[in-house]
């Protein structure tokens, strides 16, 4: 009552989006950076949640999304790997998800949060590599990606401007990691 929220003809004003099990889920369409759009707007197709992928599929799909300037969506792919993969790899995938969210925030203009998440994700992924003793897990150049993240964090703090997510996307594999 007395709410100034806009309602959509697609959803009653007092209803919450719920999945088939009754859990709250935001069903609003989203843009390429994951920002919610009004109900009924054309958005970017969302990544389905809970998909079990091989590490190869995870890295390939996440790289494609990063290159397309959709780091929020790449984060969802990494999050699936974090939640469904082997326990011993959880911190690797969590760190990569944080990097993707950091890029998302840096592109949206949340420069402080973006820089913080980029550094946190870099540290988490590097810590996993150090503990696991794997230099290139699933072909991912973690050292190069972490260097990219720290450089991007410094850039957004220095310039004070949002970044082009696709233009600043990291290379997850190979000697050009981080571009």
C-alpha positions in Angstrom: 0.0 0.0 0.0 1.3 3.4 -0.9 4.1 1.8 -2.8 5.7 3.7 -5.7 7.0 0.6 -7.3 6.0 0.1 -10.9 4.1 -3.1 -11.6 4.1 -5.0 -14.8 1.1 -6.5 -16.5 3.2 -9.7 -16.6 3.5 -9.8 -12.8 1.3 -8.6 -10.0 2.8 -5.9 -7.9 2.7 -7.9 -4.7 3.9 -11.2 -6.2 7.5 -12.5 -6.0 9.1 -14.4 -8.7 9.4 -18.0 -7.7 10.9 -21.1 -9.2 9.1 -24.5 -9.4 10.2 -25.3 -5.8 8.8 -22.0 -4.5 12.3 -20.4 -4.0 12.5 -16.7 -4.7 14.0 -16.0 -8.1 14.2 -12.8 -10.0 12.7 -13.5 -13.4 13.2 -10.0 -14.8 15.1 -9.8 -18.1 18.7 -8.6 -17.8 21.1 -6.6 -20.0 24.5 -7.8 -21.0 26.0 -6.7 -17.7 23.3 -8.4 -15.7 21.4 -5.3 -14.7 17.6 -6.0 -14.3 15.4 -4.5 -17.0 11.7 -3.8 -16.7 9.4 -6.8 -17.1 8.5 -7.3 -20.8 11.7 -5.7 -22.0 14.0 -7.6 -24.4 17.0 -8.8 -22.4 20.0 -11.0 -23.0 19.3 -14.7 -22.6 20.3 -15.8 -19.1 22.5 -18.6 -18.3 20.5 -21.5 -17.0 21.4 -22.2 -13.3 22.8 -25.5 -12.0 24.2 -26.7 -15.3 26.9 -29.3 -14.8 29.6 -28.8 -17.4 33.1 -30.3 -17.9 35.9 -28.0 -17.0 36.6 -27.6 -20.8 33.0 -26.6 -21.4 33.1 -24.2 -18.5 36.2 -22.4 -19.6 35.1 -22.3 -23.3 31.6 -20.9 -22.5 32.9 -18.4 -19.9 35.6 -17.1 -22.4 32.9 -16.6 -25.1 30.7 -14.7 -22.7 33.6 -12.6 -21.5 34.6 -11.8 -25.1 31.0 -10.8 -25.8 31.1 -8.3 -22.9 28.9 -10.4 -20.7 31.0 -11.0 -17.5 27.9 -11.3 -15.3 26.8 -14.2 -17.4 30.3 -15.7 -17.3 30.2 -15.4 -13.6 27.1 -17.6 -13.6 29.0 -20.3 -15.6 31.9 -20.2 -13.1 29.4 -20.3 -10.3 27.9 -23.6 -11.7 31.4 -25.1 -11.8 32.1 -23.9 -8.2 28.9 -25.5 -6.9 28.9 -28.7 -9.0 32.6 -29.4 -9.4 34.9 -31.4 -7.2 35.3 -30.0 -3.7 39.1 -29.7 -4.3 38.4 -27.2 -7.1 35.8 -25.0 -5.5 38.1 -22.2 -4.6 39.5 -22.0 -8.1 36.1 -21.6 -9.7 34.9 -19.2 -6.9 38.0 -17.0 -7.5 37.2 -17.0 -11.3 33.6 -16.1 -10.5 34.7 -13.2 -8.4 37.0 -12.0 -11.2 34.0 -12.0 -13.6 31.8 -10.1 -11.0 34.7 -7.6 -10.5 34.7 -6.9 -14.2 30.9 -6.6 -14.2 31.1 -4.0 -11.5 34.0 -2.1 -13.2 31.9 -2.0 -16.4 28.7 -0.9 -14.5 30.6 2.0 -12.9 31.0 0.6 -9.4 34.7 1.1 -9.5 35.5 0.6 -5.8 33.6 -2.7 -5.6 34.9 -3.8 -9.0 38.5 -3.2 -8.0 38.0 -5.0 -4.7 36.4 -8.0 -6.3 39.1 -8.2 -9.0 41.8 -8.3 -6.3 39.9 -10.7 -4.1 39.3 -13.1 -7.1 42.9 -12.9 -8.2 44.1 -13.7 -4.6 41.6 -16.7 -4.3 42.6 -18.2 -7.6 46.3 -17.8 -6.9 45.9 -19.3 -3.5 44.2 -22.3 -5.0 47.0 -22.8 -7.5 49.6 -22.5 -4.8 47.9 -25.0 -2.6 47.0 -27.4 -5.4 50.4 -27.2 -7.1 48.8 -26.9 -10.5 50.2 -24.1 -12.6 47.6 -24.4 -15.4 44.5 -26.0 -14.1 42.3 -27.0 -17.0 44.7 -24.9 -19.2 43.7 -21.7 -17.3 46.7 -19.3 -17.0 45.8 -18.3 -13.4 49.0 -16.2 -12.9 48.3 -14.3 -16.1 44.6 -13.8 -15.3 45.5 -12.6 -11.8 47.9 -10.1 -13.2 45.2 -8.9 -15.6 42.8 -8.5 -12.7 45.2 -6.4 -10.6 46.1 -4.3 -13.6 42.5 -3.6 -14.4 41.7 -2.8 -10.7 44.6 -0.3 -10.7 43.3 1.2 -14.0 39.7 1.7 -12.8 40.9 3.4 -9.6 43.4 5.6 -11.6 41.0 6.7 -14.3 37.8 6.7 -12.3 35.8 5.6 -15.4 33.9 2.4 -16.2 35.5 0.0 -18.6 34.3 -1.7 -21.7 33.8 -5.3 -20.5 34.4 -7.0 -23.8 37.3 -4.8 -24.6 39.0 -5.5 -21.3 38.0 -9.2 -21.0 40.8 -11.5 -19.9 42.2 -14.4 -21.9 41.7 -17.4 -19.6 44.2 -19.6 -21.5 47.5 -19.1 -23.2 50.4 -16.6 -23.1 48.0 -13.7 -23.7 46.0 -14.2 -20.5 44.8 -10.8 -19.5 45.6 -9.2 -22.9 
